[in-house]
Amino acid sequence: MTVLIPDELRKIREKTELGQRLNEAEALQLLECGDLNGLGQLADEANRRKNGDRASYILNRYFNYSNYCILSCQFCAFSRKRRDADGFELAVADMVQKAREALSIGITELHIVGGLHPSLPFSYYTDMIRELKAVDKRLQLKCFTAIEILHLAWLAKKPVPEVLGEFRSLGLDSLTGGGAEIFRQEVRDRIARGKETAEEYLDVHRTWHKLGGRSTCTMLFGHLETLEDRVDHMRQLRELQDETGGFTGFIPLPYQPDNNGIPVEHSPDGFDMLRTIAVARLYFDNVDHITAYWVGMGLKLAQVALSHGADDLHGTILEEKIFHMAGADTPQRQTENDMIHAIREAGRVPVQRDTLYEPIREWAGEEALAKG
Ligand code: SF4
């Protein structure tokens, strides 16, 4: 591994301080950097310039409407076929019940994705959004990955812009960023054959942004990709962000190795996770927020990431299946106090945010720690 000499770090610091954009060669050099402390410090400075001392979390609840899927992405431990005993699908009424329960404990966002279901009609999805929004219009809905949108457009026999427009008018607040994996097709073919191409992923988000919608973006890392592939992936996201400005945040997702067909035995190690977050912060000069996803990296390392460029810990989640079926050994949920405590211990001011990263409450004092 190359150790970046201090002169080079200084050059990159000068560029970022002047607001100059890092190029792909510099991003690659940083991903190869052996000086995690130096890199983390640069990323921390870049983060503080954007977000000050604040770090955010969201009170959210995950659930999946179904794990039946017509695809069989090689890395996926979540999807099931009809013949499988542990396949499931939720009725809209079940989801409404989950939404009511979530609201009663202060949840502000439902995060809902599923497999590409073989037979549910398009009306199931429109009913889902309409009825969940009817529970309380303040409950924000962050639903569907790009491949689900393509599947639903195919199902409805409608163009993608029409489907997205329909969901937006029914109250969908944000698309999720899931499904980006790694854009380079050769890697995609080995981990998620049959899934949408990079161009298709980007085009769904582009269309959504042009309709006024917002979304997050992701990168699944630590499997078969090279560091060049990570840079190429981030480059394509940064270019779309230059075009639309519609990404609210970037969420690097550490690969989970269990129960799938990919010949990789381990998740990326802690250094790799922190380095990737730091480089993302430095490279994405046009994305405001970088999330340390505790489900994949553990809350303690996510907390450390708050001094390596991340400014967001994601959410309380309550019920996560996709990462845990692939081997994540993290808990299913965090309490609000866990998140506030983790952020305070990292020397930051905790901010409860909404789906669009707008602040709901800033915890300047100690009051939250008394809550259950
Ligand atoms: S990753 Fe998504 S599209 Fe691929 S098999 Fe799993 S559920 Fe289906």
Boltz pocket constraint, residues with backbone or C-beta under 6 A from the ligand:
constraints:
  - pocket:
      binder: B
      contacts: [[A, 67], [A, 69], [A, 70], [A, 71], [A, 72], [A, 73], [A, 76], [A, 77], [A, 78], [A, 79], [A, 114], [A, 115], [A, 116], [A, 147], [A, 192], [A, 195]]
      max_distance: 6.0
